[in-house]
Amino acid sequence: MKYSTKYNKPIRLLPGYFKWIGLAVMILMPVLFLVTTKLLYPGLLKTQSDAVDLVATNLLIAGLFLITLSKDKVEDELIMLLRLKAMGIAFGIAIIYVIMDPLFSLIWGEQIKELNGSMIIMNMLFVYIVFFFLLKKMR
Amino acid sequence: MKNIIKEERTKLNMTQQELADAISVSRQTINSIEACRYTPSTVLALKISDIFKKPVNKIFELEKND
């Protein structure tokens, strides 16, 4: 008998407690970063505001990513299917957002600006987490 | 796809949680399978048939639109 293993291997995820680490990275780290920057280098927030924004955004993304990658209490095949569905929804919404954003700018008479990649990724991760949670509740 | 998991489980006096623990899935997964919201994989179906000591095609039955 041949054993099917190649595509049946479960996706490697981080242990469940990474959810809490992710939350800490997402909420505490940007706050700590902003507070320490303000205390140690007060001028930096004004002169290098873009760099400070970038670090805070990246910490948010890293936190959301850790939450996304952490295991559920029981990681079975239905949970894997829900993960896939939530990922599909997040991807679909991101595509709609990218297409519709310039149209809305035109409708409201605003200037069309280039979309920020970090913003799209952050939205995708956030939508994924929300829909994964909702799908789990509805299963 | 229809299934008789609930009936078989009741015969064995088993709770959803006990069945879930026996085949390493969550209680909600068993609930979804019983309510025909989710069709399990072959591996899971075989594990269930092993618990109930019945062939898979006696536990799961295809419907017209499957």
N, CA and C atoms of all chains as a GROMACS GRO file, in nm:
protein
  615
    1MET      N    1   0.084  -0.121   0.000
    1MET     CA    2   0.000   0.000   0.000
    1MET      C    3   0.088   0.126   0.000
    2LYS      N    4   0.050   0.221  -0.083
    2LYS     CA    5   0.126   0.347  -0.086
    2LYS      C    6   0.063   0.444   0.012
    3TYR      N    7   0.147   0.518   0.082
    3TYR     CA    8   0.095   0.613   0.178
    3TYR      C    9   0.096   0.754   0.119
    4SER      N   10  -0.018   0.822   0.133
    4SER     CA   11  -0.025   0.960   0.082
    4SER      C   12   0.022   1.055   0.191
    5THR      N   13   0.134   1.120   0.166
    5THR     CA   14   0.187   1.209   0.270
    5THR      C   15   0.217   1.349   0.219
    6LYS      N   16   0.262   1.359   0.094
    6LYS     CA   17   0.314   1.487   0.045
    6LYS      C   18   0.217   1.602   0.069
    7TYR      N   19   0.092   1.586   0.026
    7TYR     CA   20  -0.005   1.696   0.038
    7TYR      C   21  -0.087   1.687   0.166
    8ASN      N   22  -0.067   1.580   0.242
    8ASN     CA   23  -0.144   1.564   0.364
    8ASN      C   24  -0.073   1.613   0.489
    9LYS      N   25   0.052   1.657   0.470
    9LYS     CA   26   0.125   1.707   0.586
    9LYS      C   27   0.057   1.834   0.637
   10PRO      N   28   0.028   1.841   0.766
   10PRO     CA   29  -0.036   1.962   0.817
   10PRO      C   30   0.056   2.083   0.805
   11ILE      N   31  -0.004   2.200   0.786
   11ILE     CA   32   0.076   2.323   0.775
   11ILE      C   33   0.139   2.350   0.911
   12ARG      N   34   0.268   2.382   0.909
   12ARG     CA   35   0.335   2.410   1.036
   12ARG      C   36   0.295   2.548   1.086
   13LEU      N   37   0.242   2.550   1.206
   13LEU     CA   38   0.201   2.678   1.265
   13LEU      C   39   0.272   2.698   1.398
   14LEU      N   40   0.266   2.819   1.447
   14LEU     CA   41   0.330   2.849   1.575
   14LEU      C   42   0.241   2.803   1.690
   15PRO      N   43   0.299   2.772   1.807
   15PRO     CA   44   0.215   2.733   1.922
   15PRO      C   45   0.111   2.841   1.957
   16GLY      N   46   0.004   2.795   2.022
   16GLY     CA   47  -0.110   2.884   2.051
   16GLY      C   48  -0.075   3.012   2.126
   17TYR      N   49   0.026   3.005   2.215
   17TYR     CA   50   0.058   3.123   2.297
   17TYR      C   51   0.115   3.238   2.215
   18PHE      N   52   0.149   3.210   2.087
   18PHE     CA   53   0.198   3.319   2.000
   18PHE      C   54   0.088   3.421   1.970
   19LYS      N   55  -0.039   3.380   1.993
   19LYS     CA   56  -0.151   3.474   1.979
   19LYS      C   57  -0.130   3.592   2.075
   20TRP      N   58  -0.090   3.558   2.197
   20TRP     CA   59  -0.070   3.661   2.300
   20TRP      C   60   0.056   3.742   2.272
   21ILE      N   61   0.160   3.674   2.222
   21ILE     CA   62   0.283   3.744   2.184
   21ILE      C   63   0.250   3.842   2.071
   22GLY      N   64   0.171   3.794   1.975
   22GLY     CA   65   0.130   3.879   1.863
   22GLY      C   66   0.053   4.001   1.910
   23LEU      N   67  -0.039   3.979   2.003
   23LEU     CA   68  -0.117   4.091   2.059
   23LEU      C   69  -0.026   4.192   2.127
   24ALA      N   70   0.074   4.139   2.203
   24ALA     CA   71   0.168   4.227   2.272
   24ALA      C   72   0.250   4.307   2.172
   25VAL      N   73   0.298   4.238   2.067
   25VAL     CA   74   0.378   4.306   1.963
   25VAL      C   75   0.293   4.413   1.895
   26MET      N   76   0.165   4.381   1.875
   26MET     CA   77   0.076   4.471   1.802
   26MET      C   78   0.037   4.594   1.885
   27ILE      N   79   0.014   4.574   2.014
   27ILE     CA   80  -0.037   4.685   2.096
   27ILE      C   81   0.074   4.749   2.180
   28LEU      N   82   0.148   4.664   2.256
   28LEU     CA   83   0.247   4.720   2.349
   28LEU      C   84   0.370   4.778   2.281
   29MET      N   85   0.423   4.704   2.182
   29MET     CA   86   0.550   4.745   2.120
   29MET      C   87   0.542   4.882   2.052
   30PRO      N   88   0.436   4.910   1.969
   30PRO     CA   89   0.431   5.045   1.910
   30PRO      C   90   0.420   5.155   2.015
   31VAL      N   91   0.343   5.127   2.123
   31VAL     CA   92   0.328   5.226   2.230
   31VAL      C   93   0.462   5.249   2.298
   32LEU      N   94   0.530   5.136   2.334
   32LEU     CA   95   0.662   5.145   2.399
   32LEU      C   96   0.762   5.219   2.310
   33PHE      N   97   0.757   5.184   2.180
   33PHE     CA   98   0.848   5.245   2.084
   33PHE      C   99   0.825   5.397   2.078
   34LEU      N  100   0.698   5.437   2.067
   34LEU     CA  101   0.666   5.580   2.057
   34LEU      C  102   0.704   5.654   2.186
   35VAL      N  103   0.676   5.589   2.301
   35VAL     CA  104   0.706   5.654   2.430
   35VAL      C  105   0.857   5.670   2.448
   36THR      N  106   0.933   5.560   2.422
   36THR     CA  107   1.079   5.569   2.441
   36THR      C  108   1.141   5.668   2.341
   37THR      N  109   1.089   5.669   2.218
   37THR     CA  110   1.142   5.765   2.120
   37THR      C  111   1.117   5.908   2.167
   38LYS      N  112   0.996   5.928   2.219
   38LYS     CA  113   0.961   6.064   2.264
   38LYS      C  114   1.048   6.106   2.384
   39LEU      N  115   1.078   6.008   2.473
   39LEU     CA  116   1.157   6.040   2.591
   39LEU      C  117   1.306   6.057   2.558
   40LEU      N  118   1.360   5.961   2.479
   40LEU     CA  119   1.504   5.961   2.453
   40LEU      C  120   1.544   6.056   2.338
   41TYR      N  121   1.464   6.054   2.232
   41TYR     CA  122   1.496   6.140   2.116
   41TYR      C  123   1.374   6.224   2.080
   42PRO      N  124   1.344   6.325   2.156
   42PRO     CA  125   1.220   6.402   2.133
   42PRO      C  126   1.210   6.466   1.994
   43GLY      N  127   1.325   6.500   1.937
   43GLY     CA  128   1.324   6.566   1.805
   43GLY      C  129   1.291   6.470   1.692
   44LEU      N  130   1.320   6.341   1.716
   44LEU     CA  131   1.303   6.239   1.610
   44LEU      C  132   1.160   6.228   1.560
   45LEU      N  133   1.064   6.244   1.651
   45LEU     CA  134   0.922   6.230   1.613
   45LEU      C  135   0.882   6.337   1.510
   46LYS      N  136   0.950   6.452   1.517
   46LYS     CA  137   0.916   6.559   1.421
   46LYS      C  138   0.998   6.546   1.293
   47THR      N  139   1.130   6.522   1.311
   47THR     CA  140   1.216   6.522   1.193
   47THR      C  141   1.205   6.391   1.114
   48GLN      N  142   1.189   6.280   1.183
   48GLN     CA  143   1.184   6.149   1.116
   48GLN      C  144   1.047   6.084   1.135
   49SER      N  145   0.943   6.163   1.118
   49SER     CA  146   0.808   6.108   1.146
   49SER      C  147   0.774   5.992   1.054
   50ASP      N  148   0.822   5.995   0.928
   50ASP     CA  149   0.794   5.884   0.835
   50ASP      C  150   0.856   5.754   0.884
   51ALA      N  151   0.981   5.764   0.933
   51ALA     CA  152   1.051   5.644   0.981
   51ALA      C  153   0.982   5.589   1.106
   52VAL      N  154   0.938   5.678   1.193
   52VAL     CA  155   0.868   5.636   1.315
   52VAL      C  156   0.736   5.567   1.278
   53ASP      N  157   0.664   5.626   1.182
   53ASP     CA  158   0.539   5.566   1.133
   53ASP      C  159   0.565   5.426   1.076
   54LEU      N  160   0.673   5.417   1.000
   54LEU     CA  161   0.707   5.290   0.935
   54LEU      C  162   0.732   5.181   1.039
   55VAL      N  163   0.810   5.215   1.144
   55VAL     CA  164   0.841   5.116   1.248
   55VAL      C  165   0.713   5.075   1.320
   56ALA      N  166   0.627   5.172   1.354
   56ALA     CA  167   0.502   5.142   1.424
   56ALA      C  168   0.412   5.053   1.336
   57THR      N  169   0.401   5.085   1.207
   57THR     CA  170   0.319   5.005   1.115
   57THR      C  171   0.374   4.863   1.102
   58ASN      N  172   0.508   4.852   1.090
   58ASN     CA  173   0.567   4.720   1.076
   58ASN      C  174   0.547   4.634   1.201
   59LEU      N  175   0.550   4.699   1.317
   59LEU     CA  176   0.523   4.625   1.442
   59LEU      C  177   0.379   4.574   1.443
   60LEU      N  178   0.287   4.659   1.396
   60LEU     CA  179   0.146   4.618   1.387
   60LEU      C  180   0.131   4.498   1.294
   61ILE      N  181   0.197   4.506   1.178
   61ILE     CA  182   0.189   4.395   1.081
   61ILE      C  183   0.249   4.268   1.140
   62ALA      N  184   0.365   4.281   1.206
   62ALA     CA  185   0.430   4.164   1.266
   62ALA      C  186   0.338   4.099   1.371
   63GLY      N  187   0.272   4.182   1.452
   63GLY     CA  188   0.180   4.131   1.554
   63GLY      C  189   0.063   4.058   1.492
   64LEU      N  190   0.003   4.119   1.390
   64LEU     CA  191  -0.111   4.056   1.321
   64LEU      C  192  -0.067   3.925   1.255
   65PHE      N  193   0.055   3.923   1.201
   65PHE     CA  194   0.106   3.803   1.134
   65PHE      C  195   0.127   3.690   1.235
   66LEU      N  196   0.178   3.724   1.352
   66LEU     CA  197   0.197   3.621   1.457
   66LEU      C  198   0.063   3.562   1.500
   67ILE      N  199  -0.039   3.650   1.512
   67ILE     CA  200  -0.173   3.601   1.550
   67ILE      C  201  -0.226   3.506   1.441
   68THR      N  202  -0.206   3.547   1.316
   68THR     CA  203  -0.251   3.468   1.201
   68THR      C  204  -0.186   3.330   1.199
   69LEU      N  205  -0.058   3.325   1.234
   69LEU     CA  206   0.017   3.199   1.223
   69LEU      C  207   0.007   3.110   1.346
   70SER      N  208  -0.061   3.157   1.451
   70SER     CA  209  -0.064   3.075   1.572
   70SER      C  210  -0.173   2.970   1.566
   71LYS      N  211  -0.144   2.857   1.628
   71LYS     CA  212  -0.235   2.742   1.624
   71LYS      C  213  -0.363   2.768   1.702
   72ASP      N  214  -0.470   2.700   1.661
   72ASP     CA  215  -0.594   2.704   1.737
   72ASP      C  216  -0.588   2.595   1.843
   73LYS      N  217  -0.689   2.593   1.932
   73LYS     CA  218  -0.688   2.493   2.040
   73LYS      C  219  -0.678   2.352   1.982
   74VAL      N  220  -0.770   2.320   1.889
   74VAL     CA  221  -0.763   2.191   1.818
   74VAL      C  222  -0.748   2.224   1.670
   75GLU      N  223  -0.635   2.190   1.614
   75GLU     CA  224  -0.607   2.226   1.475
   75GLU      C  225  -0.643   2.106   1.387
   76ASP      N  226  -0.770   2.095   1.348
   76ASP     CA  227  -0.812   1.981   1.266
   76ASP      C  228  -0.838   2.024   1.122
   77GLU      N  229  -0.893   1.930   1.042
   77GLU     CA  230  -0.909   1.959   0.898
   77GLU      C  231  -1.015   2.066   0.872
   78LEU      N  232  -1.117   2.076   0.958
   78LEU     CA  233  -1.219   2.180   0.938
   78LEU      C  234  -1.159   2.318   0.963
   79ILE      N  235  -1.074   2.328   1.064
   79ILE     CA  236  -1.008   2.456   1.094
   79ILE      C  237  -0.920   2.498   0.976
   80MET      N  238  -0.851   2.399   0.916
   80MET     CA  239  -0.766   2.428   0.799
   80MET      C  240  -0.851   2.483   0.684
   81LEU      N  241  -0.970   2.423   0.666
   81LEU     CA  242  -1.061   2.469   0.560
   81LEU      C  243  -1.108   2.612   0.590
   82LEU      N  244  -1.138   2.639   0.717
   82LEU     CA  245  -1.183   2.774   0.755
   82LEU      C  246  -1.070   2.876   0.735
   83ARG      N  247  -0.946   2.834   0.764
   83ARG     CA  248  -0.830   2.921   0.741
   83ARG      C  249  -0.821   2.957   0.593
   84LEU      N  250  -0.838   2.855   0.509
   84LEU     CA  251  -0.831   2.876   0.364
   84LEU      C  252  -0.942   2.972   0.318
   85LYS      N  253  -1.064   2.950   0.370
   85LYS     CA  254  -1.177   3.036   0.332
   85LYS      C  255  -1.152   3.180   0.375
   86ALA      N  256  -1.106   3.197   0.500
   86ALA     CA  257  -1.080   3.332   0.551
   86ALA      C  258  -0.971   3.400   0.469
   87MET      N  259  -0.868   3.323   0.430
   87MET     CA  260  -0.760   3.377   0.347
   87MET      C  261  -0.815   3.420   0.212
   88GLY      N  262  -0.903   3.338   0.154
   88GLY     CA  263  -0.964   3.371   0.025
   88GLY      C  264  -1.046   3.499   0.033
   89ILE      N  265  -1.124   3.512   0.142
   89ILE     CA  266  -1.206   3.632   0.160
   89ILE      C  267  -1.115   3.755   0.173
   90ALA      N  268  -1.009   3.742   0.254
   90ALA     CA  269  -0.917   3.854   0.274
   90ALA      C  270  -0.852   3.895   0.143
   91PHE      N  271  -0.814   3.797   0.063
   91PHE     CA  272  -0.750   3.823  -0.066
   91PHE      C  273  -0.850   3.892  -0.160
   92GLY      N  274  -0.973   3.841  -0.163
   92GLY     CA  275  -1.077   3.900  -0.248
   92GLY      C  276  -1.107   4.044  -0.210
   93ILE      N  277  -1.119   4.069  -0.080
   93ILE     CA  278  -1.148   4.206  -0.033
   93ILE      C  279  -1.032   4.299  -0.068
   94ALA      N  280  -0.908   4.249  -0.058
   94ALA     CA  281  -0.792   4.331  -0.092
   94ALA      C  282  -0.796   4.369  -0.240
   95ILE      N  283  -0.834   4.275  -0.324
   95ILE     CA  284  -0.843   4.304  -0.468
   95ILE      C  285  -0.950   4.409  -0.494
   96ILE      N  286  -1.067   4.392  -0.430
   96ILE     CA  287  -1.176   4.490  -0.447
   96ILE      C  288  -1.131   4.628  -0.398
   97TYR      N  289  -1.059   4.630  -0.284
   97TYR     CA  290  -1.010   4.755  -0.227
   97TYR      C  291  -0.915   4.826  -0.325
   98VAL      N  292  -0.823   4.747  -0.383
   98VAL     CA  293  -0.725   4.805  -0.477
   98VAL      C  294  -0.796   4.862  -0.601
   99ILE      N  295  -0.898   4.791  -0.649
   99ILE     CA  296  -0.970   4.838  -0.769
   99ILE      C  297  -1.059   4.957  -0.737
  100MET      N  298  -1.127   4.950  -0.623
  100MET     CA  299  -1.229   5.052  -0.593
  100MET      C  300  -1.171   5.182  -0.536
  101ASP      N  301  -1.055   5.174  -0.469
  101ASP     CA  302  -1.000   5.294  -0.403
  101ASP      C  303  -0.982   5.413  -0.499
  102PRO      N  304  -0.920   5.392  -0.618
  102PRO     CA  305  -0.907   5.508  -0.709
  102PRO      C  306  -1.043   5.558  -0.758
  103LEU      N  307  -1.139   5.463  -0.775
  103LEU     CA  308  -1.273   5.503  -0.821
  103LEU      C  309  -1.341   5.592  -0.718
  104PHE      N  310  -1.329   5.552  -0.590
  104PHE     CA  311  -1.389   5.633  -0.483
  104PHE      C  312  -1.323   5.771  -0.476
  105SER      N  313  -1.190   5.773  -0.496
  105SER     CA  314  -1.119   5.901  -0.496
  105SER      C  315  -1.175   5.991  -0.606
  106LEU      N  316  -1.201   5.930  -0.724
  106LEU     CA  317  -1.256   6.006  -0.836
  106LEU      C  318  -1.396   6.058  -0.802
  107ILE      N  319  -1.478   5.968  -0.743
  107ILE     CA  320  -1.617   6.005  -0.710
  107ILE      C  321  -1.619   6.121  -0.609
  108TRP      N  322  -1.535   6.112  -0.506
  108TRP     CA  323  -1.534   6.217  -0.402
  108TRP      C  324  -1.453   6.340  -0.445
  109GLY      N  325  -1.393   6.331  -0.563
  109GLY     CA  326  -1.317   6.446  -0.614
  109GLY      C  327  -1.183   6.466  -0.547
  110GLU      N  328  -1.132   6.357  -0.487
  110GLU     CA  329  -1.000   6.367  -0.424
  110GLU      C  330  -0.892   6.329  -0.525
  111GLN      N  331  -0.769   6.362  -0.491
  111GLN     CA  332  -0.659   6.327  -0.580
  111GLN      C  333  -0.629   6.177  -0.568
  112ILE      N  334  -0.609   6.111  -0.683
  112ILE     CA  335  -0.578   5.967  -0.678
  112ILE      C  336  -0.435   5.950  -0.630
  113LYS      N  337  -0.420   5.874  -0.521
  113LYS     CA  338  -0.284   5.852  -0.470
  113LYS      C  339  -0.249   5.704  -0.479
  114GLU      N  340  -0.118   5.677  -0.483
  114GLU     CA  341  -0.075   5.538  -0.493
  114GLU      C  342  -0.107   5.465  -0.363
  115LEU      N  343  -0.150   5.339  -0.377
  115LEU     CA  344  -0.186   5.265  -0.256
  115LEU      C  345  -0.061   5.221  -0.180
  116ASN      N  346  -0.075   5.224  -0.049
  116ASN     CA  347   0.035   5.185   0.037
  116ASN      C  348   0.032   5.033   0.060
  117GLY      N  349   0.142   4.965   0.025
  117GLY     CA  350   0.148   4.819   0.039
  117GLY      C  351   0.127   4.772   0.182
  118SER      N  352   0.187   4.844   0.277
  118SER     CA  353   0.173   4.806   0.418
  118SER      C  354   0.026   4.810   0.460
  119MET      N  355  -0.044   4.912   0.410
  119MET     CA  356  -0.186   4.929   0.444
  119MET      C  357  -0.268   4.811   0.391
  120ILE      N  358  -0.238   4.769   0.267
  120ILE     CA  359  -0.312   4.657   0.206
  120ILE      C  360  -0.286   4.529   0.286
  121ILE      N  361  -0.159   4.506   0.320
  121ILE     CA  362  -0.124   4.384   0.395
  121ILE      C  363  -0.191   4.386   0.532
  122MET      N  364  -0.190   4.504   0.596
  122MET     CA  365  -0.252   4.516   0.729
  122MET      C  366  -0.402   4.487   0.719
  123ASN      N  367  -0.466   4.543   0.615
  123ASN     CA  368  -0.609   4.516   0.594
  123ASN      C  369  -0.635   4.368   0.572
  124MET      N  370  -0.550   4.306   0.489
  124MET     CA  371  -0.568   4.162   0.459
  124MET      C  372  -0.558   4.078   0.586
  125LEU      N  373  -0.455   4.107   0.668
  125LEU     CA  374  -0.437   4.030   0.791
  125LEU      C  375  -0.554   4.052   0.886
  126PHE      N  376  -0.600   4.177   0.894
  126PHE     CA  377  -0.711   4.209   0.983
  126PHE      C  378  -0.840   4.139   0.936
  127VAL      N  379  -0.868   4.148   0.806
  127VAL     CA  380  -0.989   4.082   0.750
  127VAL      C  381  -0.980   3.931   0.771
  128TYR      N  382  -0.860   3.875   0.751
  128TYR     CA  383  -0.840   3.731   0.772
  128TYR      C  384  -0.876   3.692   0.915
  129ILE      N  385  -0.823   3.767   1.011
  129ILE     CA  386  -0.846   3.734   1.152
  129ILE      C  387  -0.995   3.745   1.185
  130VAL      N  388  -1.060   3.852   1.139
  130VAL     CA  389  -1.203   3.872   1.168
  130VAL      C  390  -1.286   3.760   1.106
  131PHE      N  391  -1.261   3.730   0.976
  131PHE     CA  392  -1.342   3.627   0.911
  131PHE      C  393  -1.313   3.488   0.964
  132PHE      N  394  -1.188   3.460   1.002
  132PHE     CA  395  -1.154   3.331   1.061
  132PHE      C  396  -1.231   3.312   1.192
  133PHE      N  397  -1.235   3.419   1.270
  133PHE     CA  398  -1.308   3.415   1.397
  133PHE      C  399  -1.459   3.393   1.371
  134LEU      N  400  -1.515   3.468   1.274
  134LEU     CA  401  -1.659   3.456   1.245
  134LEU      C  402  -1.692   3.316   1.191
  135LEU      N  403  -1.609   3.266   1.100
  135LEU     CA  404  -1.634   3.133   1.042
  135LEU      C  405  -1.626   3.025   1.150
  136LYS      N  406  -1.533   3.044   1.245
  136LYS     CA  407  -1.522   2.947   1.355
  136LYS      C  408  -1.647   2.948   1.441
  137LYS      N  409  -1.701   3.069   1.463
  137LYS     CA  410  -1.823   3.079   1.544
  137LYS      C  411  -1.943   3.017   1.474
  138MET      N  412  -1.944   3.024   1.340
  138MET     CA  413  -2.059   2.974   1.262
  138MET      C  414  -2.049   2.826   1.225
  139ARG      N  415  -1.934   2.763   1.254
  139ARG     CA  416  -1.917   2.625   1.206
  139ARG      C  417  -2.014   2.530   1.272
  140MET      N  418  -2.431   1.485   0.138
  140MET     CA  419  -2.405   1.352   0.191
  140MET      C  420  -2.470   1.336   0.328
  141LYS      N  421  -2.544   1.228   0.342
  141LYS     CA  422  -2.610   1.202   0.471
  141LYS      C  423  -2.518   1.117   0.558
  142ASN      N  424  -2.542   1.118   0.687
  142ASN     CA  425  -2.466   1.027   0.772
  142ASN      C  426  -2.548   0.988   0.896
  143ILE      N  427  -2.507   0.878   0.957
  143ILE     CA  428  -2.581   0.829   1.074
  143ILE      C  429  -2.494   0.834   1.200
  144ILE      N  430  -2.404   0.933   1.200
  144ILE     CA  431  -2.309   0.943   1.313
  144ILE      C  432  -2.383   0.964   1.446
  145LYS      N  433  -2.482   1.052   1.444
  145LYS     CA  434  -2.553   1.084   1.568
  145LYS      C  435  -2.621   0.957   1.625
  146GLU      N  436  -2.685   0.881   1.536
  146GLU     CA  437  -2.753   0.759   1.580
  146GLU      C  438  -2.652   0.658   1.636
  147GLU      N  439  -2.542   0.641   1.564
  147GLU     CA  440  -2.439   0.546   1.608
  147GLU      C  441  -2.375   0.589   1.739
  148ARG      N  442  -2.357   0.719   1.750
  148ARG     CA  443  -2.298   0.774   1.873
  148ARG      C  444  -2.390   0.750   1.992
  149THR      N  445  -2.519   0.772   1.968
  149THR     CA  446  -2.617   0.751   2.075
  149THR      C  447  -2.621   0.604   2.117
  150LYS      N  448  -2.609   0.514   2.017
  150LYS     CA  449  -2.610   0.370   2.050
  150LYS      C  450  -2.495   0.335   2.144
  151LEU      N  451  -2.380   0.398   2.118
  151LEU     CA  452  -2.261   0.371   2.201
  151LEU      C  453  -2.259   0.456   2.328
  152ASN      N  454  -2.363   0.539   2.343
  152ASN     CA  455  -2.374   0.628   2.460
  152ASN      C  456  -2.252   0.722   2.470
  153MET      N  457  -2.217   0.777   2.357
  153MET     CA  458  -2.096   0.860   2.347
  153MET      C  459  -2.137   1.006   2.328
  154THR      N  460  -2.065   1.097   2.389
  154THR     CA  461  -2.094   1.239   2.365
  154THR      C  462  -2.013   1.285   2.242
  155GLN      N  463  -2.050   1.403   2.192
  155GLN     CA  464  -1.974   1.458   2.078
  155GLN      C  465  -1.828   1.477   2.116
  156GLN      N  466  -1.807   1.524   2.240
  156GLN     CA  467  -1.670   1.550   2.287
  156GLN      C  468  -1.589   1.422   2.293
  157GLU      N  469  -1.652   1.314   2.341
  157GLU     CA  470  -1.581   1.186   2.350
  157GLU      C  471  -1.540   1.135   2.212
  158LEU      N  472  -1.634   1.146   2.117
  158LEU     CA  473  -1.602   1.104   1.980
  158LEU      C  474  -1.492   1.193   1.923
  159ALA      N  475  -1.504   1.324   1.948
  159ALA     CA  476  -1.403   1.418   1.898
  159ALA      C  477  -1.265   1.384   1.954
  160ASP      N  478  -1.258   1.356   2.084
  160ASP     CA  479  -1.130   1.320   2.146
  160ASP      C  480  -1.074   1.191   2.086
  161ALA      N  481  -1.165   1.096   2.058
  161ALA     CA  482  -1.121   0.966   2.006
  161ALA      C  483  -1.058   0.979   1.868
  162ILE      N  484  -1.102   1.077   1.789
  162ILE     CA  485  -1.046   1.089   1.653
  162ILE      C  486  -0.965   1.219   1.635
  163SER      N  487  -0.932   1.282   1.747
  163SER     CA  488  -0.845   1.402   1.749
  163SER      C  489  -0.896   1.519   1.664
  164VAL      N  490  -1.024   1.549   1.680
  164VAL     CA  491  -1.078   1.671   1.619
  164VAL      C  492  -1.153   1.749   1.727
  165SER      N  493  -1.206   1.865   1.690
  165SER     CA  494  -1.280   1.942   1.791
  165SER      C  495  -1.427   1.898   1.795
  166ARG      N  496  -1.493   1.929   1.906
  166ARG     CA  497  -1.634   1.895   1.921
  166ARG      C  498  -1.717   1.962   1.812
  167GLN      N  499  -1.678   2.085   1.778
  167GLN     CA  500  -1.750   2.160   1.675
  167GLN      C  501  -1.742   2.091   1.539
  168THR      N  502  -1.630   2.024   1.513
  168THR     CA  503  -1.616   1.952   1.386
  168THR      C  504  -1.715   1.835   1.381
  169ILE      N  505  -1.728   1.764   1.492
  169ILE     CA  506  -1.824   1.653   1.499
  169ILE      C  507  -1.966   1.708   1.479
  170ASN      N  508  -1.994   1.820   1.543
  170ASN     CA  509  -2.126   1.883   1.530
  170ASN      C  510  -2.153   1.922   1.384
  171SER      N  511  -2.053   1.977   1.317
  171SER     CA  512  -2.069   2.017   1.177
  171SER      C  513  -2.091   1.895   1.087
  172ILE      N  514  -2.020   1.785   1.117
  172ILE     CA  515  -2.037   1.663   1.036
  172ILE      C  516  -2.178   1.607   1.057
  173GLU      N  517  -2.219   1.600   1.183
  173GLU     CA  518  -2.354   1.547   1.214
  173GLU      C  519  -2.465   1.629   1.148
  174ALA      N  520  -2.443   1.761   1.144
  174ALA     CA  521  -2.544   1.850   1.085
  174ALA      C  522  -2.531   1.860   0.933
  175CYS      N  523  -2.442   1.778   0.877
  175CYS     CA  524  -2.417   1.776   0.731
  175CYS      C  525  -2.370   1.912   0.677
  176ARG      N  526  -2.303   1.989   0.761
  176ARG     CA  527  -2.246   2.115   0.712
  176ARG      C  528  -2.106   2.093   0.657
  177TYR      N  529  -2.047   1.981   0.695
  177TYR     CA  530  -1.910   1.952   0.653
  177TYR      C  531  -1.895   1.803   0.623
  178THR      N  532  -1.832   1.774   0.508
  178THR     CA  533  -1.805   1.635   0.471
  178THR      C  534  -1.660   1.604   0.509
  179PRO      N  535  -1.640   1.504   0.594
  179PRO     CA  536  -1.502   1.478   0.641
  179PRO      C  537  -1.414   1.416   0.532
  180SER      N  538  -1.284   1.422   0.556
  180SER     CA  539  -1.189   1.360   0.463
  180SER      C  540  -1.198   1.208   0.476
  181THR      N  541  -1.134   1.138   0.383
  181THR     CA  542  -1.134   0.991   0.386
  181THR      C  543  -1.074   0.941   0.518
  182VAL      N  544  -0.965   1.004   0.559
  182VAL     CA  545  -0.898   0.961   0.682
  182VAL      C  546  -0.993   0.971   0.801
  183LEU      N  547  -1.062   1.084   0.811
  183LEU     CA  548  -1.153   1.105   0.923
  183LEU      C  549  -1.272   1.009   0.916
  184ALA      N  550  -1.323   0.988   0.794
  184ALA     CA  551  -1.434   0.895   0.775
  184ALA      C  552  -1.394   0.754   0.817
  185LEU      N  553  -1.271   0.714   0.783
  185LEU     CA  554  -1.222   0.580   0.821
  185LEU      C  555  -1.204   0.569   0.972
  186LYS      N  556  -1.158   0.679   1.034
  186LYS     CA  557  -1.143   0.678   1.180
  186LYS      C  558  -1.280   0.661   1.246
  187ILE      N  559  -1.381   0.732   1.192
  187ILE     CA  560  -1.517   0.723   1.248
  187ILE      C  561  -1.572   0.581   1.230
  188SER      N  562  -1.548   0.524   1.111
  188SER     CA  563  -1.599   0.388   1.086
  188SER      C  564  -1.531   0.288   1.179
  189ASP      N  565  -1.407   0.314   1.212
  189ASP     CA  566  -1.333   0.228   1.303
  189ASP      C  567  -1.392   0.234   1.444
  190ILE      N  568  -1.432   0.353   1.486
  190ILE     CA  569  -1.491   0.370   1.620
  190ILE      C  570  -1.624   0.295   1.627
  191PHE      N  571  -1.707   0.310   1.521
  191PHE     CA  572  -1.840   0.249   1.522
  191PHE      C  573  -1.840   0.104   1.472
  192LYS      N  574  -1.723   0.056   1.432
  192LYS     CA  575  -1.709  -0.083   1.380
  192LYS      C  576  -1.810  -0.111   1.270
  193LYS      N  577  -1.819  -0.016   1.178
  193LYS     CA  578  -1.910  -0.032   1.064
  193LYS      C  579  -1.839   0.019   0.939
  194PRO      N  580  -1.870  -0.037   0.822
  194PRO     CA  581  -1.806   0.015   0.701
  194PRO      C  582  -1.844   0.161   0.674
  195VAL      N  583  -1.754   0.233   0.608
  195VAL     CA  584  -1.775   0.376   0.583
  195VAL      C  585  -1.906   0.400   0.508
  196ASN      N  586  -1.933   0.316   0.406
  196ASN     CA  587  -2.054   0.340   0.326
  196ASN      C  588  -2.184   0.307   0.400
  197LYS      N  589  -2.173   0.250   0.518
  197LYS     CA  590  -2.293   0.231   0.600
  197LYS      C  591  -2.317   0.356   0.687
  198ILE      N  592  -2.209   0.426   0.714
  198ILE     CA  593  -2.220   0.547   0.798
  198ILE      C  594  -2.250   0.670   0.713
  199PHE      N  595  -2.183   0.678   0.598
  199PHE     CA  596  -2.205   0.793   0.508
  199PHE      C  597  -2.277   0.744   0.382
  200GLU      N  598  -2.373   0.823   0.338
  200GLU     CA  599  -2.449   0.784   0.219
  200GLU      C  600  -2.461   0.902   0.124
  201LEU      N  601  -2.430   0.876  -0.003
  201LEU     CA  602  -2.438   0.983  -0.103
  201LEU      C  603  -2.584   1.019  -0.130
  202GLU      N  604  -2.607   1.146  -0.156
  202GLU     CA  605  -2.742   1.190  -0.194
  202GLU      C  606  -2.744   1.215  -0.344
  203LYS      N  607  -2.865   1.240  -0.398
  203LYS     CA  608  -2.880   1.257  -0.543
  203LYS      C  609  -2.792   1.368  -0.599
  204ASN      N  610  -2.786   1.479  -0.528
  204ASN     CA  611  -2.712   1.594  -0.581
  204ASN      C  612  -2.561   1.591  -0.550
  205ASP      N  613  -2.511   1.482  -0.492
  205ASP     CA  614  -2.366   1.473  -0.462
  205ASP      C  615  -2.289   1.434  -0.588
   0.00000   0.00000   0.00000
